Structure formats: C-alpha cells, structure tokens
Amino acid sequence: MLLNAYLTFDGNCRAAFEFYRHCLGGEIVAMHTFGEAPAEEAMPTAAHDKIMHARLVVDGQVLMGSDTIPECPVPYEGIKGVSLTLGVDTPEEAERLFQALADDGTVQMPLEETFWAKRFGMLVDRFGVAWMVNCEKEMPT
C-alpha cells in the first residue's frame, strides 16, 4: 500500500510544485492541465491552463496535487487540518529545508531543539500548506 498526500490549490498548483521541486529536490514527473484532458471541450475555458494533476517524486516519495476548477460548485477554502512532515537525518538538512519552505511563508514554531528532536519547526508556506520539519534524536534504549 502507498499512502500519498494530494494537495488542492486555487490556481497556483504549477507554481507550488515548482517551488517544492526547488526546495525538496526530486523530479516533477507529471504536470497535466485541464485543457489536455480527453474531455477538454467539456472543461470550462478558464480551467484549460490550470493543473488537473501534478506529481513530484522525491527520494521515492510522492506528492501530488491539482487546482480547483474555477466554476467548482464548492468554493475553495484552502488546505486545512493537515501538515506535511519532513523527517530528515541531520540538523543541517532540517535548517536548509525549513528556511527554503519558509521563504515568503509564516513560521508557526521556529526550528529548534526539543526533547524529541535535534531540530523541529512548523511553518505555513507561501501557498498555504502547513509543514513540520523534524530531525529526531536517537531515543535511549
């Protein structure tokens, strides 16, 4: 079984995934627009350049996403109630990722040492996605 995160954006999925590729590395292996869909003529014209499906692969892990359709009957309310967590091996990698993702975002908890982690911090990036960066300490046996 695979368990992957799928994020929905309000028209800026392409920019978000390019930002995540820049911050996290990896490769964008899919970036399909609504206008490329077989039923493209059934899609609202305003949605043709919006992303229907994006897929970023980082070290074998997958992050997927799409834009909402502008005429969607349910208004976009943002990404709520979830955080993406990055587990890293070194404090230096935690610092690098945290600073990159926090660029033009909002730090909720500064990256710092905690009782369980060499570094842990929480932020909301410029696209409204909540992230936790965690570099755990070795637990005593």
C-alpha positions as CSV (number, residue, x, y, z in Angstrom):
1,M,0.0,0.0,0.0
2,L,1.1,3.5,-0.7
3,L,-0.2,6.5,1.3
4,N,0.5,9.8,-0.5
5,A,-0.6,13.4,0.1
6,Y,-2.7,15.1,-2.6
7,L,-3.0,18.9,-2.3
8,T,-5.6,21.1,-3.9
9,F,-4.7,24.6,-4.9
10,D,-6.7,27.7,-6.0
11,G,-5.0,28.2,-9.4
12,N,-1.3,28.1,-8.3
13,C,-0.6,24.4,-8.3
14,R,2.1,24.8,-11.0
15,A,4.0,27.5,-9.0
16,A,3.6,25.4,-5.8
17,F,5.1,22.3,-7.4
18,E,7.9,24.2,-9.0
19,F,8.7,25.7,-5.6
20,Y,8.6,22.3,-3.9
21,R,10.9,20.8,-6.5
22,H,13.3,23.7,-5.9
23,C,13.1,23.2,-2.1
24,L,12.9,19.5,-1.8
25,G,14.7,18.4,-5.0
26,G,13.3,15.5,-6.9
27,E,11.5,15.5,-10.2
28,I,8.1,16.6,-11.4
29,V,7.0,13.6,-13.4
30,A,3.5,14.8,-14.3
31,M,2.0,18.3,-14.8
32,H,-1.2,17.9,-16.8
33,T,-3.7,20.7,-17.4
34,F,-7.4,20.5,-17.7
35,G,-7.0,21.6,-21.3
36,E,-5.0,18.5,-22.1
37,A,-7.8,16.2,-20.8
38,P,-9.6,14.0,-23.4
39,A,-12.8,15.8,-22.5
40,E,-11.1,19.2,-22.8
41,E,-14.1,20.7,-24.6
42,A,-16.3,19.9,-21.5
43,M,-13.9,21.8,-19.3
44,P,-14.5,25.5,-18.6
45,T,-12.3,27.7,-20.7
46,A,-10.9,29.4,-17.6
47,A,-9.6,26.0,-16.4
48,H,-7.7,25.0,-19.5
49,D,-4.4,26.2,-18.2
50,K,-5.0,25.1,-14.6
51,I,-3.4,21.9,-13.3
52,M,-5.6,18.8,-13.3
53,H,-2.8,16.5,-11.9
54,A,0.8,17.1,-10.8
55,R,3.2,14.6,-9.3
56,L,6.5,15.3,-7.6
57,V,8.8,12.3,-6.8
58,V,11.5,12.9,-4.1
59,D,13.6,10.0,-3.0
60,G,10.9,7.6,-3.9
61,Q,8.2,9.6,-2.0
62,V,5.3,11.1,-4.0
63,L,3.5,14.4,-3.5
64,M,0.5,15.0,-5.8
65,G,-1.8,17.9,-6.4
66,S,-4.2,19.8,-8.6
67,D,-6.0,23.1,-9.0
68,T,-9.7,23.5,-8.3
69,I,-11.9,24.3,-11.3
70,P,-12.9,28.0,-11.3
71,E,-16.6,27.2,-11.7
72,C,-16.5,24.5,-9.0
73,P,-19.8,24.5,-7.0
74,V,-17.9,24.2,-3.8
75,P,-15.8,27.3,-3.1
76,Y,-12.1,26.7,-2.4
77,E,-11.4,27.0,1.3
78,G,-7.7,26.4,1.5
79,I,-5.8,23.5,2.9
80,K,-6.9,22.9,6.5
81,G,-6.3,20.5,9.3
82,V,-3.2,18.8,7.9
83,S,0.5,19.2,7.9
84,L,3.1,17.6,5.7
85,T,6.0,16.3,7.7
86,L,9.6,16.0,6.5
87,G,11.8,13.7,8.5
88,V,15.5,14.4,7.9
89,D,18.7,12.9,9.2
90,T,20.8,16.0,10.1
91,P,20.2,19.4,11.7
92,E,21.8,21.0,8.7
93,E,19.3,19.4,6.3
94,A,16.4,20.5,8.7
95,E,17.8,24.1,8.7
96,R,18.0,24.1,4.9
97,L,14.6,22.7,4.2
98,F,12.9,24.9,6.9
99,Q,14.5,28.1,5.5
100,A,13.6,27.2,1.9
101,L,9.9,26.4,2.7
102,A,9.5,29.4,5.0
103,D,10.5,31.8,2.2
104,D,7.5,34.2,2.0
105,G,5.6,31.9,4.4
106,T,4.7,32.1,8.0
107,V,6.8,30.4,10.8
108,Q,4.4,29.0,13.4
109,M,7.2,27.4,15.6
110,P,10.8,28.3,14.9
111,L,13.1,25.4,14.1
112,E,14.8,24.5,17.4
113,E,15.8,21.6,19.6
114,T,13.1,19.8,21.5
115,F,13.0,16.9,23.9
116,W,12.5,14.5,21.0
117,A,14.3,16.3,18.2
118,K,17.6,17.8,17.3
119,R,15.5,20.2,15.3
120,F,11.8,20.6,14.9
121,G,9.8,23.5,13.5
122,M,6.4,24.3,11.9
123,L,5.5,26.7,9.2
124,V,2.9,27.5,6.6
125,D,4.4,28.1,3.1
126,R,3.5,30.9,0.7
127,F,0.8,28.6,-0.9
128,G,-1.0,27.9,2.5
129,V,0.4,24.4,3.0
130,A,1.4,23.6,6.6
131,W,4.8,21.8,7.1
132,M,6.6,20.3,10.0
133,V,10.4,19.7,9.7
134,N,11.7,17.1,12.1
135,C,15.2,15.8,12.8
136,E,14.7,13.3,15.6
137,K,17.1,12.5,18.4
138,E,18.1,8.9,18.9
139,M,15.9,7.5,21.7
140,P,17.6,5.8,24.6
141,T,17.1,2.1,24.8
